[in-house]
Amino acid sequence: MQWRYGVIAASLFALAACSDAPDDGTQTWDFGLEEIEGSVQHEYAVRFAELVEDRTDGAVNVRIYPYGRLGDLTDIYDQVQDGAIQLAFGSGFLGGTVPESQLFSLNFILSEDEHLNTRVLNSDAFLKSEDFQDSFRDRDLHPIAVVPEGWQVWTANKEIRTPEDFSGVAIRTMDNRLLRETYRAYGADPTTMEYGEIYSGLQLGQIDGNIQPVFAHEEMDFYQVQDYMIFANQAQFIATFMANRDWYDGLSDEHKQMLDEVAAEMVDYIHDVQVRLNEERMETITGNSDIEVIELTSDEREAFRELSIPVRDVFVDMTGDRGDRLLNLLLEEIESAREG
């Protein structure tokens, strides 16, 4: 791993030496993605690059690296922390680098209104809060925006409408303590399995269920080996758009202001993009299979929500006072936005 990362980093620095400061004074900003071309993150990066290049009259070029070009997820996080690349996305696995980011793994802390959630997460009150900023900056990162990519959806080979229905269900989760505690609370048997092994695990009956955003269920064909797709609206798949801290701090005030303006402009844009992409992929799923789609009622959701609340204490145990303040801040901002 270290050897591979060294090769990748050396290649990036070589590219930077060739293109970051050419004779005409233009700059190149490297942007590492966790997802492939055509994904929500890729759509974000393409539009971001267009806006930055337009706002700087071509003085800044954004070079996009879809997933796989820079190694695996931890390679990407290492490279943006070390300054080998300037910009990156981080989501579920980022919790190993920024523990406070696991706030987004908690169930039932957001509203059922995706647009409201996107606006709250990118509000100055939350995004620019000292605790959220410092949770990244203490790890040599700087958060620029928060990007929800759609609901995390359950699939299984049986109907799941109540916690009792989860009894004995081996559901695949990431290697994440919060998720394991959550699904144990629901009565399931959380099982860790590598992402690339999920399809065969479902096909062979090694696991009974799965938790993914719609786009992953479609891209990886998970839906083809499951009978039910359950929308509980318990959590969204959320990525943070972040920069290397020292690089960001070294930007001119003009470029910092431009980044803030572009990020603000992207909030509604990327919300509409993720809604469109997820709708298109649901059409593919339902058109290519006989999977049954279930949407839980408010009463059915409430039974799971009540069981999820004690898991918030696990998050606070992991992240201390800062995590506690962030959790309460987000709950307060969501509630305030609902009432408004």
N, C-alpha and C positions, 0 to 999 in steps of 0.2 A: 504493500500500500504506500509506504513512504517513498519507495523507488518510483512508483507510478506517479504519485503526486509531484515528485521532484521533476520528472520529465515534463509533465503538463505545465507546471509553473515555469520551468525554463523556457518552454516553447512560447508561453504567453509573454514573458518578459522580452524574449527576442522579437516577437511581433510588436510589442509596445515600443521597443527601441527603434523599430523601423517606421512606425506610423503615428505614434502619439505626438510627436513634435516635429512634423515635416517643415520644410523651408517656408511654406505659406502660413505657418502659425496655427493650422487647424489641430484639433485634438480628437482622439478616439477614446470613447468610453466603452469598455467591455462589459457585457450584460449576460450573466449565466442563468439559464432557466432549469427548473426541475421537470419540465414537461416538453413534449415533442412539438413539432410544427403542427399548426392547426388547433392547438390547445388554447385555453383561456389565457395562460401566461404568455404564449407566443403572440396572440392577438394584442395583448397589452403591450408587449415589448415593441412590436412593429409600429403601433400607433404612437407610443412614447418616443421612439426614434424619429418618426416623422415630425412630431411637434418640436422636439429639441433641435433638430436640424433646421427647421423653419424659423424658430425663435432666435437662433444664433446665426441666421443667414449662412448656414453651411459651415460655420466655424467649429462645430462639434459634430462628429460622426459617431453614432451608436452602433457597435458591432455586437450582434446577437448570437449566442451560443445555445441552441436547443439542447435538451437533455441528451447525454451521451457524448457530447463533444468535449466535455471537461472532466469526465469521470463520473462517479456516482454522487449521491446527494452530499455525503460528508466531504467529498473532494471539493464540491462547489462552495460549501460553507467555509472550509479551510482557506480556499483561495481568496474569497472576499475578505475574510478576517485578516489575511496576510498582505492584502493589497495587490495580489497578482491579477485580480480583476476588480473593477470599481463597483459594479452593481450586481445584484442577484436577488432571486426569490428564495424564501425559506418557509416551509409549512410544517407538517407533522413531525418530521425527524429533527427539525430545528430545536425541539425541546431539549435535546442533548447539549446544545450549545447555549441556548437562551431558555433556561427553565421556565421563566415567566410566560413565554409564548405558549406553554401548554394550557394557559387559560382558555385558548380556543378549542381545546379538546374536551372541555367540560360540556355536559349535556344540559339543555334547557336553561341557558343563561341569556340567549338571544330571543327576539320576538319571532313570530311567524311571518313577519313582513320583511322580505329580503332587502328591499330598497332602504327601509328604515335602518336595518342593521348596517348596511354599507355606509350610510351617511353618518351614523353614530361612531363607527369604528374609525372613520376618517375625520371626525370633528376635532377641532383644536382641543376641546375638553379632554378627549381620550388620547388621540394620537400624539398631541404635543404635551401631554402631561409629563411631569418630571419622572414619575415612576416608570412609565412606558419607555420614554426616551432612554433613561439610565439603564434599564434592563438590557438594552441592546448596546449602548455605548460602553458599558462596563466590559463588554466582550468584543471591543474594537469594531463595532458595527453602528450604523445610524439608520433608524427606521424612517422611510419616506412616505409609505402608504400601506394600507391594509386592503387586501383584495379577496373578498368572499367569492368562491367559485361554484356555489350551488350546494344543495342539501346533501349530507351524508345519508345514504339510503341502505337499508338492510335488504339482503336477499336470503332466502331459505327454501327448504323443500316442504315446508308446512306453513300454514297461516300463523302469523304472529300478531295478535291484537292485544294481548295481556301479558304481564310478567310471567304468569303461569305457563303460557305457551312457549316461553324461552327455556323451560326446564329441560335439562339434558342436551340442549343444542350447543354443539361445538362451533362457536363462531370465531372466525379469524379476526384478530386484532393486530395492530402494530405492536412492537415491543415497547409498550407505553403503560406505565403503572396506572395512570388515571383511567385509561380505557379498560384495563383488566378489572380494576375495582368497580367501574361502572357496570360492566356486563355481568360480573358476579352478583352485583346488587340486583340486577334484573332477573337473576336466576339461571343465566346461561353459563356455559363452560368456555371462557375466553381462551383461545388457542393461538399462539404466535407461529406464524409461517411466513417465509420469504415471499415477497410480492410475486416473483416469477413462478412460484410453485402453487399459487392459489387455484388456477384453473384445474390442474391435475388433481389437487387435493379435493376440490369439490366433485370432480368427475369420479374419483375413486372412493368417495365417502370418508376420506380422512378428516374432513371438516364438513359441517352441515350448513353453514351460513357465512356471510361476508358483509363487510361494511365498506362502502366506497361511494364517492360522488358519482352521479349518473354517467359522466363522461368516461370514467374508468370502467364501469360495468360494461359500457358499449365497446370501448377501445380494446379491452382485453377479453371480450366475449364471455365474461363471467355469467351473464344472463342466460346463456345457452345451456348451462348445466344447473339451473335453478328453476324452481316452479313458481316462486312468489317474490315480488318486489314490494317492499313495505316502506312507505313514507311516514315517518313519525315526526319529521321536522325537529329532531332533537338537537342537531348541530349542523353547522355548515363547514364545508371544506374551505379553510382560510389560509392564505399565503400572505407573508409580509414582504413588501418590496423594500430592499435595504441596500445601503452603501457601505463601503469601507469607511470607518470613522475618520481616520487621519486624512484620507483623500477628500472626504466631504468638508472637513474643517479647513482644508487648504483651498477650497473653491473661492472665487471672488463673490462678493455680496450679490453682484448681478446674476451670477450663475445659481446661487442658492435661491434667490427670489424666483428665477425662472423655473427651477425644479419644483418649488412650492406651487407655482401657478399651473404648471403642467400636471402635477399630481392631482390638484383640485379639479382640473378639467377632466381628468380621466375617471373620476368617481362614477358619474352617471354613465359615461361611455362604456366602461367595463361591466357595469351592472347589466346594461342592455345586451352586451355581447354574451355574458355567461348565461343569461336567460335564453337567448336565441340558441346558443350552442347546446344547452341542455335539453331544450324542447326538440331540436333536430335529432338529438341522439336518442331521446325517448321514442320518437317516431320510428327510428331505425330498430330499436329494441322491440317495440310492439309489432312492427311490421314484419320482423324476421323471426318471431317466436310466438308461442302461445302462453307466455308468462303472464300470470295474473297480478295486476297492480292493485295494491291496497293502500288507502289513505286513512290513517287513524283519525278518529273523531277527537274532539276536545276532551271528552271524558276518558277516552282510552289513552290519550297523551298524558293526562294528569296523573294516571297511575304510575307511569314511568318517571314522570318529573319528580314525584314525591320520593321515589327510591333513589334518584340521582343526587338529591340535595346533600346527603352526608358525604358524598365524594368530594364536595367542595373543601371539606376539612383536609382531605389528603393533599389537594393542591396547595393549601396554605401551609401545611407541614413541610412541603417540598420547597416552597419559595419564601416563607417567612412573612415579615410585616409588609414588604413591598408587594408580594403576591396578594396578600389580604386586601391591601388598599386598592390594587388594580381590579380585583374581583368586585369589590363594593362599588368602585367608580363605574365600572361597566354596567352593573345592575342598575345603578341610579340613573345613568345616562339613557339606558334603554327605556326605563320606566318613564322618565321625563319626556322622552320623544314620543312614547305611546300617548301620554296625556296631552301632549301638544298637538 
